[in-house]
Amino acid sequence: MGKMKNSPDPAVHQQLERQMMEHVERLLGDERLRVDTTRGRRAVTTLFRSVETGDRGVELKRVMAEMGKPDRELQAKMPAGSWLEVTLAQKKWFFFKELVGKVQVICISPVRALLEGETPSPMSNSEVQKLLTELSMASRGSQIPSTVVIASTSGFEMNANELAERRADRTLILVQPNDAGGWTAKGPIETKSLTDLFDPEVEQQKRNRIRAYIAENDIDMLSSGIPVDKVAAKTQLPLQLVEAELKSYAKEKPGLSAKRLDGRIVLFREGVSGTPSADASAGGSDMPFIERVKSLFSKKGNDDKKIAFLSERRAALSQQQDRIYEDLNKLETREGELRQQFKDSSSALTKRRLTSQLLQFRKDIERRQQMLAVISQQVNVVNTHLHSLELVRQGQGAKLPDSEELAADAVKAEEFLAELQADSEIATSVGGLGTTGLSDEEQALFEELEREAETERGGPSTTQVRLETTETPEERAEERARHPVNESDDEPPMPAAVKQPPPPHRTRTRLT
């Protein structure tokens, strides 16, 4: 859903509007929904509720007619400006009901921009104030507290968020889709629990977005890890929720671990093969660092525990490395700004000050580069050791046969191949015995069938197989007369003086 609030597609905004209204309808049955009333904050489920719903469909038709776009298909895709109003009442004197509060929810979309196919603009401060004035005029004379929720499918301008406040007669909450694919609800600080309830994205959808981000950036876990603050910034979700989901994700995926490194939770991979981490009693994270090293890298140390420990150290070092890269980026950016100020300045005093600042920034950059080089070397050492342990464990886990087993199986394989070759030669010699030529009766029938086939086809075929049996020159001449063959192009004429001996009796197959 990222960037959906900027989409010029009306169907996108219609879907956002529908999601918001469906959430509010479900929320009316949630006992956590507590709003201001004349009797203090009360749960909506404990009061009598009168619900009215509607939309601004008539206003949409008027705008479309005004813009010269009376298109029914387009109208069906447009958000209609749905609204919901809940009047809350409480029993009084056993028989009567007293109005004690009201909840108003309205969805606003940039109708004109969507009809023009333009990129919509966020709702401004003046537009929000105008809508609040309209709502106040509609409920003129009512002295009951009102909780107003405005959902803009195109978002709000920054200064419009200042209107989200709590007064004696009204509490205003602003809800909008964000660029991370979720929703952002702004409201008074003192009613944060109420504001969070109007977020249309359910908790499972938020967890799915966290997991989707992890899946997209899983390559980071091979070298360093995924820190919780980075995930929270990208998904725009609460830090506590992200921490809980990272831990849950690590439990479900073998070979992953979520631990607190340098003050923040980091999700990382424990070795290439994905071995679960060791517990504290066998060299875990609860032991002192020196003791852990002695325990893990002694002669009695377990390779799996060593891999888990080294993976954790690699993740911690990589996080330090990332922080230094961020600091270097900031310092280099600031250095570039100072250099530009030096170029633009015409005052000698200003240039001296800028020179001192630049010199200090360069020294800071050099210090961080030295620290970065040290950490990079440490990461290289850890990676090399980790790779060696992975190779050792892979060799131990493969359970390959020894040299004696390999030699014995090779001898058996050679014997089998020799037997197979002998059987194949016998089969070939036996199969050739059944190959014989055609008898005289079979030859006559074959020629008869060939002539019939030529008659049906209307002429000789492209490739004709003909068997000839000649015993004397006269029979051979007659045979050639019946089936003339032009051999002038292939063989020169035989001299008349040379008399050829009679050919022996043979069977010849000719392709013509």
HELIX and SHEET records of a PDB file:
HELIX    1   1 MET A    4  ASN A    6  5                                   3    
HELIX    2   2 PRO A   10  LEU A   27  1                                  18    
HELIX    3   3 VAL A   44  THR A   46  5                                   3    
HELIX    4   4 GLY A   57  GLU A   66  1                                  10    
HELIX    5   5 ARG A   72  LYS A   77  1                                   6    
HELIX    6   6 VAL A  111  GLU A  116  1                                   6    
HELIX    7   7 ASN A  125  ALA A  138  1                                  14    
HELIX    8   8 MET A  158  LEU A  163  5                                   6    
HELIX    9   9 ILE A  189  THR A  191  5                                   3    
HELIX   10  10 LYS A  192  LEU A  197  1                                   6    
HELIX   11  11 GLU A  203  GLU A  216  1                                  14    
HELIX   12  12 ASP A  220  SER A  223  1                                   4    
HELIX   13  13 VAL A  228  THR A  235  1                                   8    
HELIX   14  14 LEU A  239  GLU A  252  1                                  14    
HELIX   15  15 ALA A  280  ALA A  282  5                                   3    
HELIX   16  16 PHE A  289  LEU A  296  1                                   8    
HELIX   17  17 ASP A  303  ASP A  344  1                                  42    
HELIX   18  18 ALA A  348  ALA A  398  1                                  51    
HELIX   19  19 SER A  403  GLY A  431  1                                  29    
HELIX   20  20 GLY A  432  GLY A  434  5                                   3    
HELIX   21  21 ASP A  440  ARG A  457  1                                  18    
HELIX   22  22 PRO A  473  ARG A  482  1                                  10    
SHEET    1   A 2 ARG A  34  THR A  37  0                                        
SHEET    2   A 2 GLY A  40  ALA A  43 -1                                        
SHEET    1   B 6 PHE A  48  GLY A  54  0                                        
SHEET    2   B 6 TRP A  83  LYS A  92 -1                                        
SHEET    3   B 6 PHE A  96  ILE A 108 -1                                        
SHEET    4   B 6 SER A 146  SER A 152  1                                        
SHEET    5   B 6 ARG A 170  PRO A 177  1                                        
SHEET    6   B 6 TRP A 183  LYS A 186 -1                                        
SHEET    1   C 3 ILE A 226  PRO A 227  0                                        
SHEET    2   C 3 ARG A 264  ARG A 269 -1                                        
SHEET    3   C 3 LEU A 256  LEU A 261 -1                                        
SHEET    1   D 2 VAL A 465  THR A 470  0                                        
SHEET    2   D 2 ARG A 506  LEU A 511 -1                                        
END                                                                             
